[in-house]
Amino acid sequence: MHWILQENLFRETEWEHLVAAIDRFDLPFSVHKVVPFVGELEPVPVLQADKAVCFGSYSMRHAAKAHGWNPGVYDLFDQDFLVQKAAWGDRMLNADSRVMAFQEVRLDKPTFLRPIDDSKYFAGRVFDPEEFETWRQRVWDLDEDYGTSLSPTTQVQLCVPKTIHAEYRFWVAGGEIVTKSLYKLGRRVVYATDVDERMDRFVERAIADWQPHRAFVIDVCDTPEGPRIVEINTINSAGFYAGDVQRLVAALEALEN
């Protein structure tokens, strides 16, 4: 495939590993600026292969769709929280979430909040009531978007914050776990390849039951109640942490050839 990369998006070491892997396999690639939100690429890529895959911000999906690139972006926008919950049920960390429009949310205690889809409108986290209300009013006053397409009608999920011991990321392609990484231990950011085997078994069972796409990222965590699914992410826009980027490049090439 031709690899279309957004400049200056990933951490320096992640970028170096990605480009090194593409070079190692002698694959064509090009580097581009991405116009925020609309996803247009500068300059427009000139493909050197029949297929093309994008790696960078989630907005690149617009360019991929406009140009008809295959696979372009393994887009998860339609596989929102409600779809995931229908497939995975109580294995979801926040299966108890309520879903409503952003404009309807009122908080009386610290609450976890995030969009129900992989839109990147805002990062999911725990909000204090006063902080959230100030923000909600700003979005309401703008009446359109908050610079990220967040609007009063955006569907969000909210729930009680959970206790999490550790968080892990798994990259999946063609129904198989390709690589994995620890990325948080308690409240500390820790990137490591050392992943509890219980998590492997948990993810294998989950993807045996349902997969949102041919290639995707699934984040899982260890809790007092056992392993749980945090969320899924579009593989084209997910940080690599301590994942094996060479294995990921090889797996996606194999998937598309």
N, C-alpha and C positions, 0 to 999 in steps of 0.2 A: 504494500500500500504506500501511497504518498502520505507522509505525516505532516500535518499542518499545525504548527506550534505557535502559541502566543508568547511574545517576548516578555521577559521580566515578570512572569506570573509566579512560577514556583520558586521555592527557596533555592539558593545558589547550588547547594549540593544536589538537590533533587533535579535541577536543570542539567547539571553536569552528567548525572547518571542516566537521564533520559536520552540526551544527545549521544552519549557514549554507546548506549545500547543500540540506538538506531544506526550509528556509524558501524558498529561491530557487525551488524547484519547487512550492511551495505544497502540500506533502504533510502529512497529519496525523501527529502524533507525540506520544508521552507519555514521561515520565521516571519511573523506578521504582528502589526499593531491591531488591536481590536477596539472598534468604536464602542464605548460603554453603552450597555443596555440594548442597542440595536444589533450589535454583533457583526457589523460589517468589517471586512478585513482589508488592511492596507499594507502592501499592495495586494491586489486580488491574486490568489494563487494560480500558478500555471502548473497543472498536474503532470507528473511524470510516471503515472501508473493509472490503471483502470479504476482502482479504488482509492479512497482517501479517508483518513480518520483525523479528527481534530482533537487537540489537547490544549486546554486553556480554560478561560472563563465560561460559565454556563451559557452566556449569551451567544457563543459561537454556534449554538444549535440553529439560530436564525439563518446564518450564512450557509450552513450545511444543508438546510432544507431548501433555501432559495436556489442553490446551485445543484441540488439533487445528488450530493455526494453520498456514496455508499461505502461503509456504514455511516460516515460523517460523525454523528454523535449518537450514542446509545441512550436516547432520551427517556427519562423516567417521569416526565411531567405528569402524565396521566395515571401513574401508579402511586396515588396519594395515600395518606394514612388510612383512609377508610378501606381502600383496596387491600392494603397490607394487613390490616386487622382482620378483614374477612378471610384472608389466607392463613395467617399465623396466629390469630386469636390472642390468648393470654401469654404467648411467648414474647409479645411486644412489651417493652419496658413500660410504656405509657398507654397500655390497653384501656385504662380507665379514663382516658381523655374525653373531655367534652369538646364538640366542634361547633363553631359559630363564626359569624362575620366579625372582623376586627372591631367594627364600630359598636358591636353589642357587648364587648368584653368589659366587665367591671371586676376589679380585684379588691378583696378585703384582707388578703394575707399574701405573703410571697408565693408566687405561682410560676410554674414552668409554662412557657408559651413559645410556639413556633408555627410557621405555615404548615398546612397539611400536605403540601406537595414539595417537590424538590425544586422550588422556584428561586431560592436564594434571596427572597424579598427582604428577609432579615434573619440573623442567626438565632437559633433557638437557645433560650437561657431562662434563668429564674429572674423574674421582675418583682420589685417592690411595688405596692399599690400606688404610692404617690408618684414615683418615677414613671410608671406605666401610664397613669392618667395624663400627665403632662405630655408624654409622647403621643398618646392617642388623640389628644386635642389638636396637636400640630398636624397629624395626618388628616384629621377631619377637616381642619381649616383649609388645607391645601386642596381637598376635594377631588384630587386626581391621583397623584402619586407622590411618593416621598423620595424621588430620585432613583428608586429601585422597583417601580411599578407597584409598590405597596399602596393599597387604597382602603377606604372604609369598608368595602365589601369583600376584601380578601378573606378567604376562609382560613381560620387558625384553629389549633388545638391547644387546650390548656388543662393542666392537671397538677396534682400535688407533687412537689419535688421528691425524688427517690434517692435512697442511699446507694452509691455506686463505689465498689472497691477498685475496679480497674476497667479500662475500655480498650477495645481491640478493633482493628480494621482488617477485613478479609476482601481480597479481590477475587471475583468469580468470573470465569469465561467458559462457555460451552458446558456448563453444568459442573465444572470442577473448580476447586479452590486452587488458585494460581500462586498466590503469595499472601502474607499476613504480617501484621505488626501490632505490637503494643504501642499505644500512644498516650495513655494517661494512667497514672497509678495514684489512686486517691485523688487529691487535687493537684498533683504535680504532673507536668507534661514530661513524659518519658518515652522516647522512641527506642524500641528494642525488638529483636526478632524472636525473643523468648516468649512464646504464647502457650498458655495453659492448654493441655490436650483436651480438657473438657469443652473448651470453646470450639475446637475443631469438630468434635462430635456433634455439638449443638448446631453449628452452622451446616454441617453435612445433612443432618436431619431436616433442618428448615428448608434448604434448597432442594431437597428431594421431594418436598411437598409442593413447593411453588417457587418460581423465579420471575422477577419483574421484567427481565430482558435477557438477551444472550450473553451480555457482559454487564457487570454492575459491581458496586461496592456495597458491602453490608457491614455496619458497625454493630458490635455486640459488647455486652458488659457483664461483669460479675457482680451480683447483688446478694444480700442476705437470703433471698429466696432462690438463688441459683442464677444461671446464665439467662440473659434477656436480650432481645433485639432492640437496639437504640433507634436505628434508622437505616435506610438505604440511600445511596448517593450515586449520581451519574459518574461512571468510571472516568470519563474524559476530563472531569473537573475536580477530581478528588486528590488531595495531597498524598504523597507517597510514603511519608514517615520513614520507617525502616524497611518497607517492603522491597522485594527484589524486582527492580525495574526491568532488568534484562529478561527475567522470566515473564513479566507482564507483556513486554513488547513481543516476545516470541509467541506467547499464547494468543494474542490478538491477531498476529499474522497468520497463525495456524487456523484460527477460527474463520478467517476470511479468504482462505485459499484452499 
